């Protein structure tokens, strides 16, 4: 997934979850944050960030933060990116688990949830729910960085789909490089973690990949180990 018209800035503060103040060319700009998560370990005063300029003249903010440095690691924080990255990777045959699929569609409703992807391979059908991961501690990726009732519900619905004879995948896309291990963040959201553990025991596939992140792009990286 590539971005257009990307510029550099310095993060100053975040008045609310949608808006941040960033220093761009010596001017303080109010910009959009493309992630409603906390990102408090990433968005700290003085951090170098990359922003994409909007082509919508009617928008209140000209720019959106798409990535930020945490020490020497560039982390993509665009919450809309993971779905696009995984979809593109599957379509181009870059994910082993899905190389044999014959049909794929985005945003498909099942019962009370809307899963990110629906696919078919032969007579088998299944769903993929994608979670973007931006939280890292000591080279360990964690999700979520804030309690997520919606996320826990998605996992419960995936268990239901599996019990009804469909295949199911919970896909964690780590939005940075050099990460090889992921685990649910039980301390932040025990219910989500326990649901993921229960999903695995019911036959839902829990997989994760890291990402290659640059100033203008994020794309699929390598498969990582999942500890549930």
Steps between C-alpha positions, in 0.01 A plus 500: 500500500648831390434855615510816292636844584672406828679761712695501826402664828567506874223383733409747776181383671164329454204701633262213423511161331421643154723810500868569558719808480811454286783734409528513121749742337514701823121537509269329750231310310192324636495162325287187491612186688411189298483285812254525791718277721714650773839476324641670811834316472538631143345847486721683749626856487786549254441180303565510126184415305398464139175646373297464183354815348127481431367575152162597646479879495195496732668305778571688824851355530751501213707206623468158665769328707578162341814392686735596781840402631544320829874527554637365169189306398246651264148389597202540270204618710239524224216279628359467147825364359501139633187394308642639176846350559368151572251513213771607254738232631240225464407615149866493396563156657742618769335323795549123507177430687289645217687415180231254392194721540278548195284790616536783749275790599532781754260599780254209520228468765465186710230492767558816708850582376664626184822313435784661307533229234299206366666236283438174321736217408339206329197403704635670812392849608634718776551839662807702593493764774802731491643687798768763455763499776700811592594419861846355565682433825849345506459365142166339592192615307178537700133564419297689602650820641158591646197290603301390194150361543462504123815291457386243755164477324666437165689206647181357649328527162796326334463210744133480403587494130748220561239297687267542203754335270686800361875557514618788714815711536592771748785683325728731700694737277791651692541848352878506532810294415736293716223341709485122517260427789144607578272437798159639600526780755332319789586778748318759289201288395469159663173419322650555157801283588287221641275512192800460272619205708154343480485563125826315450372202700187496280706477182518865395840575345695771682778638279720807484738675263721802549525782245758684296442867573653795317416868468263439209393138537398206720504145366488146635816370666576164661287255692549522877449274802172527690488436874143455624 
